[in-house]
Amino acid sequence: MLADADLIICATADWEMESLLNLQHAYGEIAAPVLYTWTEPHACAGHAVFLPSITPCLQCGMTLQGETRIAITAWPKGTESQSEPACGAVFQPYGPIELQGTISSAASLALDGLLGKIQHALHRVWAGPHSLLVEAGGDWSDTWRNGKPEREKGGMQEDWTWQKDDLCPVCSGNVTGAASPSELETPSSVSFSPPLSSTT
């Protein structure tokens, strides 16, 4: 099924699955471009990354624990999630309205890729309204502000280049002849932190 795909969209926010898919793409087991999309806490910001070739790969912009190195929002420790009394369930209060900005960014990037409007690795980011961010207890990150006052209000989308990491453990150097993903230890053998949030 994957071999016949024109584009693969991964919106699982599951780092183990994303890592395996990224390995398969980087080692040439999957030829189709891959688009990854995820949200930041409370869906106050979102990301979509279109990767048409083996490098740069998803890992180039992520930590080994699966967290983005380019966060749009910043959160005081312990405010990313809330707990339900007694039962111990952890959740983030947001719904389909908050998700629409990320969904729109990912969908438009998918169409741009399929229609051949972009041929290079592209990172499309969505910053939600500042009022939503403040209400949820967060703030803009220094990366997002970056001396650009027009970003303060949010409610906007930008396209950035997804940069190659020359020290990336997946796609740096020559991957030809290296062990295939099926010969490597599965991602489940590595300790991962849970995803920030999910667009599903």
C-alpha positions in Angstrom: 0.0 0.0 0.0 2.8 2.4 0.9 4.7 1.6 -2.3 1.8 2.8 -4.4 1.2 6.0 -2.5 1.8 9.5 -4.0 2.1 11.0 -0.6 2.0 9.6 3.0 0.5 11.8 5.7 1.4 10.9 9.3 -0.8 12.6 11.9 -0.4 10.0 14.7 1.7 12.1 17.1 3.2 8.8 18.1 7.0 9.1 18.2 7.6 5.3 17.9 5.5 5.1 14.7 7.0 8.3 13.3 10.5 7.1 14.0 9.9 3.9 12.1 8.3 5.6 9.2 11.2 8.1 9.1 13.8 5.3 9.1 11.9 3.5 6.2 11.9 6.8 4.2 15.5 7.6 4.9 16.7 4.1 3.9 14.7 4.1 0.7 12.1 1.5 1.7 9.5 4.2 1.1 9.8 6.2 -2.1 6.8 8.6 -1.7 7.2 11.9 0.0 6.1 12.0 3.6 4.2 14.7 5.4 4.2 14.8 9.3 1.8 17.0 11.2 1.4 17.6 15.0 0.2 20.2 17.4 1.7 21.9 20.4 0.0 21.9 23.8 -3.7 22.9 23.8 -3.5 23.1 20.0 -2.3 26.7 20.3 0.2 26.1 17.5 0.8 23.4 14.9 3.3 22.0 12.5 3.3 20.3 9.1 6.6 19.1 7.6 6.8 18.0 3.9 9.8 15.7 3.2 10.2 14.7 -0.4 13.6 13.0 -0.2 15.7 11.0 2.3 17.4 14.1 3.7 16.7 16.2 5.6 14.6 13.7 7.5 12.2 14.2 10.4 14.8 13.5 13.0 16.8 16.5 11.8 14.4 18.8 13.6 13.5 16.6 16.5 15.1 15.6 19.8 15.7 11.9 20.4 12.6 11.9 22.6 10.4 13.1 19.7 9.9 16.7 20.7 10.3 19.5 18.1 13.4 21.7 18.4 11.5 24.6 17.0 8.6 25.2 19.4 6.2 28.1 18.7 4.8 28.2 22.3 6.3 28.0 25.8 4.7 26.6 28.9 5.4 26.8 32.6 6.3 23.4 33.9 3.2 21.3 34.6 0.8 23.4 32.6 0.8 21.4 29.4 -1.8 18.9 30.6 -4.5 18.7 33.2 -5.6 15.8 35.4 -9.1 14.5 36.1 -9.8 14.2 39.8 -9.6 10.7 41.3 -9.2 8.7 38.1 -5.7 9.9 37.1 -6.5 10.6 33.5 -4.4 13.3 31.8 -5.8 15.5 29.0 -5.4 18.8 27.2 -8.6 20.8 26.9 -9.1 21.7 23.3 -11.4 20.7 20.5 -12.0 20.8 16.7 -12.1 24.6 16.6 -8.6 25.0 18.0 -7.4 22.3 15.6 -8.6 23.9 12.4 -5.5 26.1 11.9 -3.2 23.1 12.1 -5.5 21.0 9.9 -5.7 23.7 7.3 -1.9 24.2 7.3 -1.3 20.4 6.8 -3.9 20.0 4.1 -2.6 23.0 2.1 0.9 21.7 2.4 -0.2 18.3 1.2 -1.9 19.8 -1.8 1.2 21.9 -2.6 3.3 18.8 -2.5 1.0 16.7 -4.7 0.6 19.5 -7.2 4.4 19.9 -7.5 4.4 23.4 -6.2 7.3 22.5 -3.8 10.1 20.1 -4.3 12.2 20.7 -1.2 11.7 20.0 2.5 9.3 22.6 3.9 8.0 23.3 7.4 4.7 25.0 7.6 3.8 26.4 11.0 0.5 27.7 12.4 0.4 30.1 15.4 -3.0 30.3 16.9 -4.5 33.5 18.3 -2.5 35.0 21.2 -5.7 35.2 23.3 -6.1 31.4 23.1 -2.5 30.9 24.2 -2.8 33.2 27.2 -6.1 31.6 28.2 -4.4 28.2 28.2 -1.6 29.5 30.4 1.2 29.6 27.8 3.3 32.2 26.0 5.2 32.6 22.7 8.6 31.0 22.6 11.7 33.1 21.9 12.0 31.2 18.6 8.6 32.5 17.4 9.1 36.1 18.6 12.6 36.4 17.3 12.4 40.2 17.2 9.3 40.2 14.9 6.5 42.1 16.7 4.0 41.2 13.9 4.0 37.7 15.3 2.7 38.7 18.7 -1.0 38.6 17.9 -0.7 35.1 16.3 -3.5 33.8 14.0 -1.0 33.3 11.2 0.8 30.8 9.1 4.4 30.8 7.9 6.6 28.6 5.7 10.1 27.8 6.9 12.9 25.6 5.5 13.2 22.3 7.3 17.0 22.3 8.0 19.3 19.3 7.6 21.2 18.4 10.8 24.7 17.4 9.9 24.8 15.3 13.1 21.5 13.6 12.5 21.8 9.9 13.6 19.4 8.9 10.8 20.3 10.7 7.6 23.7 12.3 8.1 26.5 10.9 6.0 26.0 8.1 3.5 23.2 5.8 4.4 23.8 3.5 1.5 24.9 0.1 2.7 23.8 0.8 6.3 21.5 -1.6 8.1 17.9 -1.4 7.0 15.2 -0.5 9.5 14.2 -4.1 9.7 17.7 -5.0 10.8 17.8 -2.3 13.5 16.4 -2.4 17.0 12.7 -1.4 16.9 11.9 2.0 18.3 10.0 0.3 21.2 13.4 -0.7 22.6 14.2 3.0 23.2 12.7 5.1 26.0 10.5 7.9 24.5 8.5 10.6 26.2 4.8 10.8 25.3 3.8 13.1 22.4 2.9 16.6 23.2 -0.5 16.3 21.7 -2.4 14.8 18.8 -4.2 16.1 15.7 -6.5 13.1 15.6 
